[in-house]
Amino acid sequence: YTNGIGTLISLATGSHVHLDLLGTGAFALAALAVFKTKGIRTARQQLSTAAVSIWSVKLASFLFFRALQLHHDARLTDTLNSVSGTCMFWFISFLWGFLCSLPHTLG
């Protein structure tokens, strides 16, 4: 969901401020969603959820703070200048989040 929201915000506003907040923050939401939907919660699952969530919130907060200072991410200017580039950016962000979340999701 967060990648879809990010795509819509990017297309509507052209802003770069939300990119890292939503892209990196999605890891915490995914970890918490998996944890909430699993019936039996082992200590390993609790630790994994806590570690992924803390890492995600910490990194997303730092990157969001930096984005508020800079207002723009020059590395992505060319990519986000077109609708196709914006959609591809958020699709790749989704794939990356999905693949990186698999060890936690399957564990």
N, C-alpha and C positions, 0 to 999 in steps of 0.2 A: 504494500500500500504506500509506503513512504516514497518509493521510487516513482510511483504514479503521481503522487502529490508534487514531488520535486519536478517532474516533467511539466506538469501544468503551471507551476509557479515560474519555471524557467521560460516557458513559452509565452506566458502572459506578461511577465515583467522584464525579462532579460537580465535579472539580477543574478549575481554570483554569491551573494551573502549566505544563502540557504544550502548551498551544495554540500559542504562538509557536515553541516549539522544533520541534515536528513540522510545523506549517504552513509555516514559513520554511525549515526544514532540508530539506524535501522538494525545494526547488529544487536544492540541492547534489546530492542523490541522483539526481535526474532528469538533471542535466547529466553526472554521472559515468557513469550507465547508458547514456546516448546515446553518449558518447565511447567507452565500452568496446565497444559493439556495432557501431560503424562500423569498416569495414575499413581504409581509408586515412585517416590523420590528418594534416591539413595544419596549418601553423603557426596559421592563423586558427581552426581548430577547437580546437587546444590552448589558445590564448589565450582564446577564448570560454569553454571549460570551466573554466579557471583563474579567470577573472573572475567568472563566475556562482557558482562554488563558494566562493571567498573571500568575496564579498559575502554569500552565504547563511549561511555559517558565522559570520561576524562579526555579522550582524544577529540570527541565531537565538541566539547566545551572549549578546549584550547583552539581548535580550528575555527570555530564560530567566532570566538573573541578576536582572533586574528583577522577574520573576514570583515568584522565590524570596523576594525581599524583601517583596513586597506580598501574596502568597498568593491574590490574587483580582483579577480584571479587572472592575471595576464596569460598564464599558461593555457587557459581554456577559451580565450577570446575567439580565435578562429573556429574552434569546434562548435561553440554555442551561438555563433552568428546565424546559423541556418536551422530550420525546423528539423531537417534530417540529422544534422549534427547533434542537436539537443536530444532528440529521441534516441540516437545511437549511444550517446554518453550515458543516459539514464538506463538504457537496456544493458549496457556493459556493467554499469554499477549494480544492477539487479543480479546479473549472472555472477559477478564477483562475490556479492553478498551471499548468494545461494551456495556457491561452491565452498566458500570459506566457512560457512555455517554447518556444513554437512557433518564434520566430526562431532560437534555438540548435538546436533539434531539426531543423529543416529546413535549417539552414546547413551 
